[in-house]
Each structure stands twice: as C-alpha cells, then as structure tokens.
Amino acid sequence: MLMLEKGGDTRAGLVNRLLQIRERFIGTVLIGNNIVNIGVSAFTTSVLVGIFGDGGALYATIIMSILVIIFAEVLPKTLAISSPDTVSLFLSRPMNWVVGILGPLAIAIERLVRLMLRPFGIHIGTNVPILSASEEIRGQLNLLHREGGVAKVERDMLGGLLDLEDLTVSEVMVHRTKMRTINADLSSEEIVREVLSSPYTRMPLWRESQENIVGVLHAKDLLRALDAVGGDAGKLRVEAIALESWFVPDTTSLRDQLKAFLAKKTHFALVVDEYGEVMGLVTLEDILEEIVGDIKDEHDLSVQGVRPQPNGAVNVDGSVPIRDLNRVMDWNLPDAEATTVAGLVIHEAQAIPNTGQIFTFHGFRFQVLRKSRNRITALRITPLAHARKADEAPAARTRPEPD
C-alpha cells in the first residue's frame, strides 16, 4: 500500500490513513456490524411474529442465523482474505465515509472501555504495537516460507540481517584457540614462510605470549615490502610493515561492528573481554556469513563439521556454531546460552560429559562421540522421531513370530 500511494494511487492513501487510526477503524467496523446485524434481526423477528405469531421468533432466528453467518461473516471475510489488496482498495472510500460518520462514537466507546478497565490495573496505550518491527517482519517471513512464498535461503538471509542487532561479535568470532598467529621474534625469513603457507591474508603478530598482540601483518603489505628489497627477506623489518592492532569489546553487536568496519575501511579486528584479554578475532566475512550463509573460497577447508548420516542422525564437530547447524539442517536448537553445539550440551548437562554419554533435550538425542581433555570434539545428534524409529526397528526384528 505504501508503494501504491507513492505511485499516486489515492485509494492506497486512504487505506494507509485507516491503518494509522486502526483502533478507531476497528471500533467503527464493530459498531456498524452490530447495528446492522441486530437491527435486521429485530426487524425480521417483528415481521415474522406478525405473520406467524409466536412461532415467527423461531423462524426469524433460523433465517437470520443462516443469512448472517453466510453473507455477513464467512462469505465477505473469505473474499477479503483471498484478495486483501483488491478488496482494501475497493472499499477504501466507503470505509473512510463510515469512519467519518461513526468515528466520534467509536472514540467515545474506546474511552469508556479504558475507564472501565482502569480499576483492574489494565492501561491500554494508544496504537502501541505488541511486537517490534523486526519481530513482525520475522513472523511474516516465517509465514510466507510455510506458505511457499519465500524460499528457505531467502528467509535465512533476511532473518540473518534482522539478527545483526541481537548477536554480538563473541558469538561469531574465531576463538583464540583456532587463531593462526605468528611470533614476531622469529626471523624475517621464517615469518615470510609462515605467511606464504597460511590460507589467510591477515596474521596477528605476538611477542612473549600469544595474548600480547603487537600488530597485524597483511600478506599484500609483506609481498610489496619484499619486492622493494629485491626479494631479500633478511632486509625486512616486519614490525614496521605490520598494521596497528584494533581491539573491540566482545559485547559489540554485529550491527555496530559492521558499521565500524565500513567506517574504518578495514575487515579485521581482535575481540577482547572485560579484562582486556584477547578472546579471538572477527572479520567482515564472519558478519556477512550471518546474512548470506557460509562463504567458501579456494583457500577454505572443505570440511564443515556437519555430516548427515543415512539413518537421519547428524555427526557434528563440537565447535560447530548452533546457528550454522540450525541453518544447514533447518532445526531450531536454542543459542541463547551457548554458541557452539558442545557448549549447548555442557550447558544442558551442567557438567562435562564423557565419551558415550547420551542426553535428550529440545527434541533431539545427543551422543558424545569423542572428547579431548575437557573439550567435546564430536557428537551425534538425532531428532527424536528418527531415534524412536531406530530403537523400534531392532525390537521388531527380535519379536517372536506367532504360531
């Protein structure tokens, strides 16, 4: 309707005006609907009572019930639901006239209802939406997806865009245990070999301890400097080439971090906690993947950590983010209390489980396949529906045949 109004359709402008005064509009419709239904029913009853006597009231009830249910409730509402835009435009002018006539009465009734509810502690705000705009859009996307109007990929992309405000960099960052870094105390030749053997273009430099990041070395800057000294790596001063480290708090929302990346014109930042300790790193690609899904290039590893099995189960690496698993499998595992699948199991179990232990929660069966020290490295996740079928199959095979 907004697009039609911008295109010059005056009827769409009338529809949008009615939506802006939604309470008055709905109140007017209810008043008009009840006046007509009650008035026509009373008139029909009086006519039929005059013709058939006391039995006319029964006839009037049957006739008016059929007429009202079919022609005043089901038929017009079904027509409106099937073609909402067409019906809205067609009825925009008549409804504006009716709202103009009955509007004052609707306002008076609204105020009376508010006064009646006030003693019970119920305060109704004027035109206060129950859902936020993002929640309304998300609900509409899910509805259109179920009805087939929006593909899963499009729903996930638009949903990921809406999630940027709720997610923090700590939920999408590369954890420090997986960061590929370089010791700045190595010789220039060794640093060049490290950079050339790395699949990444930006490498954090550290000195004394991996927590002490002293800069970020970009492969292109290193190659330019190497070319400038005629290919002699021994003449390089690596720290002079390295870029200054950029640290961001782990509580920064992805929306704010995306804006910061665009403003700073860089794609790489180190994530620190409240004590200033390095927790990991976040890149522009990590944020974009929350919108468009996993981005793979010729240097990325092919293993994604999610391996569906023929029996309906899925073998998953413990470090796989819950959001990625939900997106790939179209599941709905909660990610409010944990970021990774292993973290979810530990949170629900309230302990670090051992290999072979099985847990059931959120409609899935989780079996710990491998564990390294205190880390869960691999799990098998099976939807309960598939798990029950797998449990029932052996029982059916071992059941004795009747004589």
Disulfide bonds with the S-S distance in Angstrom:
none
